[in-house]
Amino acid sequence: MITYSRQNSESQLQEPDAMAPSTEDHIAPAPRVSVQAFCETVETAAAVQAAGEDRRLGKAHLKIQMGGMAAAVEAYRSAPTPNVIILETEGRNDILAGLDQLATVCDAGTRVVVIGRINDVTLYRELVRRGVSDYVIAPVGAIDVVRSVCNLFASPEAKAVGRIIAVVGAKGGVGSSTVAHNVAWAIARDLALDSVVADLDLAFGTAGLDYNQDPAQGIADAVFSPDRIDTAFLDRLLSKCTDHLSLLAAPATLDKVYDFGAEAFDAIFDTLRTTMPCIVLDVPHQWSGWTRRALIAADDILIVAAPDLANLRNTKNIFDLLKSSRPNDRAPLYCLNQVGVPKRPEIPAAEFAKAIESHPIATIPFEPQMFGSAANNGQMIAEIAASHRTTEIFLQIAQRLTGRGETKKPKSSLLSPLIEKLRAKK
């Protein structure tokens, strides 16, 4: 479906912390396609160049030339056309006449995006009639170009599919896996969003234990068999935890050495994107090519930190790297976990916020008895303490990461008040 795009550059000027994630602003990554742009102004060329460095166009091969429509027509007289052509032009007559010439040398199946300065519905209809896929009003920013190209390959029925949330600890032992698993539980149960947890710590992952699952297969079968990865194969590897939550478990064995290349998990993530509305990555605390790639490629990132100096340093380092590597995305989010350990000196949340220049989205209190019981029983916090404030915190984090404010409340019976009173007396 061809759509008329009128981008508003002012809408991109909000601070990242003020931008609540939502399914409407989700842009699915483009596949491996070739894109060639013919620009008339250096400003547009710079925007297209910046778009090519965006993670969502990471697989696309982008080439930029100056000269606009005339240069494009001349170039394709003796060369095949790419998957996508981006053309910048200024006048109405230049657009229509140039497109007629381009049609004589353009291969079938090539999609054309026009960047122009005329905001007129009649012109748009003429462009549609000539087969233009998208028309974007100049001036454009990098995110406008990213959105236009990516939307060419996004199927309408898959609008809400494929949001990846990566959860990583600023330091080992801060409870990032526990947070990831409980947040995923809230996304699935309370927000009724079909989700999958991918445990990426193949040697020591705890997702199977936390969800009380012991599947015979899991993520290792996929990463060691890249040629077999497709939707049906991954479906067989998933372990069902609840109606809306599935698990891609880690083997948690040491019979193999889990050394992977930077792109080892790409096919798994790409396939999950096509079938699951929400994918929560439990990223281990290590720094390698594939962990860095997984974090940068995620739609949203949650850093879990404890309130001490090492965590503060590491959080800032991760935060700054991800912000610089993802200039067109929302800034990473972070939460403070295990806050209030008796007799332990802690850095206040305000000091964390001042150093990182961003406030934590949640502060999770230190509750060793409750968390220990949940871990040993293979349960979530919401299962053993439904009314505890920490359960509400996990739900709030889930709402913030998914942009969904409405929760699916369990139905109450006439005996609910009495049952709650009896629980309170225990």
LINBEL-V705621 format. One record per residue. N is the residue number from 1. NEAR is the number of other C-alpha atoms within 12 Angstrom. D_FIRST is the distance of its C-alpha to the first C-alpha in Angstrom with 1 decimal. Layout:
BEGIN
N&NEAR&D_FIRST ; N&NEAR&D_FIRST
END
This chain:
BEGIN
1&16&0.0 ; 2&26&3.8 ; 3&23&6.4 ; 4&28&10.1 ; 5&29&12.4 ; 6&28&16.0 ; 7&27&18.0 ; 8&16&21.5 ; 9&18&23.9 ; 10&12&26.5 ; 11&16&24.6 ; 12&21&25.3 ; 13&15&29.0 ; 14&15&29.8 ; 15&16&32.2 ; 16&23&30.8 ; 17&22&33.2 ; 18&17&31.9 ; 19&21&28.3 ; 20&27&27.9 ; 21&30&25.5 ; 22&22&22.6 ; 23&27&19.7 ; 24&17&17.4 ; 25&24&18.4 ; 26&34&18.2 ; 27&40&16.5 ; 28&38&16.4 ; 29&37&18.1 ; 30&34&16.6 ; 31&27&18.1 ; 32&20&20.7 ; 33&27&19.0 ; 34&26&20.5 ; 35&38&19.5 ; 36&37&21.5 ; 37&43&21.7 ; 38&37&23.7 ; 39&36&24.9 ; 40&31&27.3 ; 41&25&28.7 ; 42&19&30.3 ; 43&18&28.6 ; 44&38&25.1 ; 45&33&26.5 ; 46&25&28.1 ; 47&29&24.9 ; 48&41&23.1 ; 49&29&26.2 ; 50&29&26.4 ; 51&37&22.8 ; 52&38&23.8 ; 53&27&26.6 ; 54&36&24.4 ; 55&35&24.6 ; 56&39&20.8 ; 57&36&20.9 ; 58&29&24.2 ; 59&22&23.2 ; 60&27&21.4 ; 61&24&23.8 ; 62&32&23.5 ; 63&25&25.5 ; 64&32&26.0 ; 65&29&27.7 ; 66&26&28.8 ; 67&24&28.7 ; 68&35&25.2 ; 69&39&23.7 ; 70&26&27.1 ; 71&26&27.7 ; 72&38&24.4 ; 73&28&25.2 ; 74&22&28.7 ; 75&25&27.8 ; 76&24&25.6 ; 77&18&28.3 ; 78&13&30.1 ; 79&13&27.7 ; 80&21&24.6 ; 81&30&21.3 ; 82&28&19.9 ; 83&30&16.6 ; 84&41&15.6 ; 85&47&17.2 ; 86&46&17.7 ; 87&46&19.4 ; 88&46&21.4 ; 89&37&22.8 ; 90&27&24.7 ; 91&21&25.1 ; 92&24&23.0 ; 93&17&24.8 ; 94&23&24.6 ; 95&32&20.8 ; 96&29&20.5 ; 97&20&23.6 ; 98&29&22.8 ; 99&34&19.3 ; 100&22&21.2 ; 101&22&23.7 ; 102&33&21.3 ; 103&25&19.6 ; 104&19&23.1 ; 105&22&23.5 ; 106&29&20.0 ; 107&21&19.5 ; 108&16&16.9 ; 109&17&14.1 ; 110&26&14.7 ; 111&37&11.9 ; 112&40&13.1 ; 113&45&13.3 ; 114&49&15.6 ; 115&46&18.1 ; 116&38&19.9 ; 117&26&22.3 ; 118&25&21.5 ; 119&22&19.8 ; 120&19&19.2 ; 121&17&16.5 ; 122&14&17.9 ; 123&25&17.4 ; 124&32&13.8 ; 125&20&13.3 ; 126&22&15.4 ; 127&33&13.4 ; 128&24&10.1 ; 129&16&12.6 ; 130&27&13.9 ; 131&27&10.8 ; 132&36&10.7 ; 133&35&8.0 ; 134&38&9.5 ; 135&44&12.7 ; 136&41&15.2 ; 137&32&18.4 ; 138&31&21.6 ; 139&32&23.7 ; 140&37&21.7 ; 141&34&23.0 ; 142&33&22.6 ; 143&40&20.5 ; 144&37&18.0 ; 145&49&17.7 ; 146&39&17.6 ; 147&38&14.8 ; 148&42&12.6 ; 149&44&13.5 ; 150&36&13.4 ; 151&34&10.0 ; 152&33&8.7 ; 153&30&10.5 ; 154&25&10.3 ; 155&19&9.2 ; 156&14&8.4 ; 157&13&11.8 ; 158&21&13.6 ; 159&24&13.2 ; 160&29&17.0 ; 161&31&18.2 ; 162&37&20.3 ; 163&41&22.3 ; 164&44&25.5 ; 165&44&28.7 ; 166&46&31.7 ; 167&47&35.1 ; 168&48&38.0 ; 169&41&41.7 ; 170&39&43.3 ; 171&32&46.4 ; 172&21&47.5 ; 173&19&48.7 ; 174&31&46.8 ; 175&37&45.1 ; 176&40&41.5 ; 177&44&41.0 ; 178&40&42.4 ; 179&48&40.1 ; 180&46&37.0 ; 181&52&38.0 ; 182&42&38.8 ; 183&46&35.7 ; 184&51&33.6 ; 185&43&35.7 ; 186&45&35.0 ; 187&43&31.2 ; 188&37&31.4 ; 189&31&34.2 ; 190&35&33.9 ; 191&33&30.2 ; 192&28&29.4 ; 193&36&26.8 ; 194&34&26.8 ; 195&43&28.3 ; 196&46&30.1 ; 197&52&32.9 ; 198&48&33.4 ; 199&43&37.0 ; 200&44&37.2 ; 201&35&41.0 ; 202&34&41.8 ; 203&22&45.6 ; 204&24&46.2 ; 205&35&43.2 ; 206&38&44.1 ; 207&48&40.9 ; 208&41&42.5 ; 209&28&45.6 ; 210&34&44.0 ; 211&37&41.9 ; 212&23&44.9 ; 213&26&43.1 ; 214&24&44.6 ; 215&26&42.0 ; 216&18&43.2 ; 217&26&40.0 ; 218&37&37.7 ; 219&45&36.0 ; 220&37&38.8 ; 221&26&37.9 ; 222&36&34.4 ; 223&36&35.4 ; 224&23&38.2 ; 225&18&36.1 ; 226&22&33.0 ; 227&13&32.5 ; 228&18&32.1 ; 229&27&29.5 ; 230&23&26.6 ; 231&21&25.4 ; 232&16&28.2 ; 233&24&30.9 ; 234&36&30.1 ; 235&25&30.1 ; 236&22&33.6 ; 237&32&34.7 ; 238&35&33.6 ; 239&32&36.4 ; 240&26&35.7 ; 241&32&37.3 ; 242&26&36.0 ; 243&18&33.4 ; 244&26&30.8 ; 245&34&32.4 ; 246&40&32.8 ; 247&49&34.8 ; 248&47&34.6 ; 249&44&38.3 ; 250&39&40.4 ; 251&35&43.5 ; 252&27&45.8 ; 253&16&48.3 ; 254&13&50.0 ; 255&11&50.5 ; 256&13&47.9 ; 257&15&47.2 ; 258&23&43.7 ; 259&20&43.1 ; 260&21&39.5 ; 261&17&37.6 ; 262&20&35.1 ; 263&23&32.1 ; 264&28&33.7 ; 265&35&31.4 ; 266&29&28.1 ; 267&27&27.1 ; 268&40&28.3 ; 269&43&26.3 ; 270&32&23.1 ; 271&27&23.6 ; 272&39&24.5 ; 273&35&21.3 ; 274&30&19.2 ; 275&27&21.4 ; 276&35&23.1 ; 277&34&22.0 ; 278&45&25.1 ; 279&48&27.2 ; 280&52&30.6 ; 281&48&32.4 ; 282&48&36.2 ; 283&47&37.0 ; 284&39&40.7 ; 285&32&42.8 ; 286&22&43.0 ; 287&20&41.7 ; 288&19&40.4 ; 289&18&37.5 ; 290&26&35.4 ; 291&32&36.1 ; 292&27&35.3 ; 293&27&32.0 ; 294&40&31.1 ; 295&44&31.9 ; 296&39&30.0 ; 297&37&26.9 ; 298&42&26.9 ; 299&41&24.7 ; 300&43&27.9 ; 301&46&31.5 ; 302&45&34.6 ; 303&48&38.0 ; 304&46&41.0 ; 305&45&44.3 ; 306&41&47.9 ; 307&37&49.8 ; 308&27&51.9 ; 309&20&52.2 ; 310&20&50.7 ; 311&34&47.6 ; 312&35&47.3 ; 313&21&47.5 ; 314&30&45.1 ; 315&40&42.6 ; 316&29&42.7 ; 317&20&42.4 ; 318&36&39.3 ; 319&36&37.8 ; 320&23&38.4 ; 321&20&37.1 ; 322&32&33.8 ; 323&29&33.3 ; 324&19&34.0 ; 325&26&31.9 ; 326&35&28.8 ; 327&25&28.9 ; 328&37&25.3 ; 329&36&25.7 ; 330&33&27.7 ; 331&38&31.4 ; 332&46&32.9 ; 333&45&34.7 ; 334&44&38.1 ; 335&44&40.5 ; 336&42&44.3 ; 337&42&45.7 ; 338&31&49.3 ; 339&29&50.5 ; 340&22&54.1 ; 341&18&55.9 ; 342&12&59.6 ; 343&7&61.8 ; 344&13&58.9 ; 345&13&58.4 ; 346&24&54.8 ; 347&26&52.7 ; 348&21&51.5 ; 349&29&47.8 ; 350&18&48.3 ; 351&19&49.7 ; 352&31&46.7 ; 353&26&44.4 ; 354&15&46.4 ; 355&23&46.4 ; 356&28&42.8 ; 357&24&41.7 ; 358&27&39.6 ; 359&24&40.7 ; 360&35&40.5 ; 361&32&38.1 ; 362&36&40.8 ; 363&31&44.5 ; 364&37&45.4 ; 365&26&49.2 ; 366&23&51.5 ; 367&23&52.2 ; 368&20&53.8 ; 369&14&55.0 ; 370&24&51.7 ; 371&31&49.6 ; 372&19&52.3 ; 373&18&52.5 ; 374&26&48.8 ; 375&28&48.7 ; 376&20&51.8 ; 377&19&50.5 ; 378&26&47.0 ; 379&29&45.5 ; 380&38&43.2 ; 381&38&44.8 ; 382&29&43.0 ; 383&24&44.8 ; 384&23&48.3 ; 385&22&48.1 ; 386&24&45.4 ; 387&17&46.8 ; 388&21&47.7 ; 389&20&46.2 ; 390&32&44.8 ; 391&30&42.6 ; 392&24&41.2 ; 393&28&40.7 ; 394&39&38.6 ; 395&42&36.4 ; 396&30&36.1 ; 397&44&35.1 ; 398&44&32.5 ; 399&33&31.1 ; 400&35&31.1 ; 401&45&29.4 ; 402&44&26.6 ; 403&28&26.3 ; 404&27&27.0 ; 405&22&30.0 ; 406&19&30.4 ; 407&21&32.7 ; 408&17&33.5 ; 409&13&37.1 ; 410&12&39.4 ; 411&8&41.1 ; 412&11&44.6 ; 413&10&47.6 ; 414&9&50.8 ; 415&11&52.5 ; 416&13&50.3 ; 417&12&52.6 ; 418&13&55.6 ; 419&14&54.0 ; 420&17&53.0 ; 421&11&56.6 ; 422&11&58.0 ; 423&14&55.7 ; 424&12&56.9 ; 425&8&60.5 ; 426&7&60.1
END
